[in-house]
Amino acid sequence: PTAAVCRWLETRARASTFAALMDPILEANVSDPRRRAEVRRPLRQWALKGGYMVGAYARLAQLAPQDPLALLCGAAGRLYDDLLDSGTEPSLACRLTVLFDGGDFEPCDDLQRLLAALHFEIRRRLARPASDPIFRALSELHTYQMLSDRQRDPTIAASELADITFHKGALTVEVLYALACERMSLRERELVHLVGGTLQLLDDYQDKAPDTRAGFTTKATRGEIHWRELWTKLNGLEDQLARYYGPRRAARFV
């Protein structure tokens, strides 16, 4: 009960921070108030999810929380996914590659303008050089997000599906956790990737029904993920995290 109350209070504080951060950016980049309200709701949900994920890692690794960055990154991640999934502009993925590599980006509409504004605000707040590992992870993540279009092919090879699945989760979590940890050791990066790969399987397991309807192939839609396997993976994850962070913190995190 105490932990539940703490999470509730944290969420209220993050919701207030989200409003202070995002509302001016939304107003500056999305001109229609009705459209702005429609966009705000899912971005708020994913911002809070990003804040929760980075906060959980910060407690695990005993680091300072990074709520503003985590909230912005969570919102940007949702908007990025929505824009790519819409498929309305085939050239967008390539143009985003240039943006993530530090190049010029010309938005074609309000939502693209909003994504660019979020990206530049995150980079400004990070204040890290282009050589920082977080930008390498972001570039690799974008590559795997483009490769995930192969998951629309029901005949995708099992090895390719497994590779895309693992790296999408692993690199997403590396980007998020790198907001709190500027320099990870090689072992910690391996553990972070293991967390991300496990979370991606959980996500695919939860999304089995909508992914099946959308014709999107995952290990879950192929019947290759069972709750017992996920339970085993979570137990194995806790064991490995415990050796690095200690059993109490690992158990709380998992």
Steps between C-alpha positions, in 0.01 A plus 500: 500500500779745580662440162164548325450836670855606406440409134169691505667812639784467246248474218315814612830688513599371155162597355558857623852501356365368169252788479768759573737350243271389220217751484719789374664270242160372385357852469801615299487212252138378470279788391152345531383484867281194437784315330732606780270344759479176298877478475563591863321204657708210356820704539418553867439127551832405343685782673385366837604150392844633408526676835405183682751286308793736549402557864499125564846467345631801696393330825656173386834658409486763778513794260335840504154494334466679167127565480495792250719313251316172554161664448613674181658180370188295573280749316741522206510120477122476472483773235787338307322162498171655389660693215689196369200268541269736310690428178376825347848614399740228374801735516450588867718219641799608287449866590487410869832321459651834400333673797630243751849530352496874567407617151229731368136399508214674320165401657205453267223548758432594862574153640837477328575851625406387851727195482792714385434749781497219757821354357683833518370572851625161620843560345514848653421368848742209464781736402722211393740481204401318183744223596294408809381135495135604526507635145658181369224301673233730352641455150511121538147497641373697200665245269321214673171689499531526121587130481185420699302574184613149402263373770212571264620196305348185656784291355778693676774262614498407869861614546430843345185542709690412818779747414261788429290425807794492739677808366187717485444439870868506598581829326178672610588431862864597449392841367262550793742384768788697350306812595584417863834325448738695279764227478401136541755227548499220244339264752229749591422556134460123457260491795304799368466324165375191679236711676394654169484168318282354775269803502458474123384139535255609771375776273452262208320254729258770612446625143439160343136569406546847340820390325317199354220723373754739347691220326815582700715196572650453846617202700165524681287490183695189401417339833864496607450688829323348798449654844711224656794598278458864597491402868824306455663793318402743776644269765822464301512878451468556874783256570736679262406848625545384860866411435568853378267722706419283801203268562273747676518770232472239222189344654333838537584596141376175344 
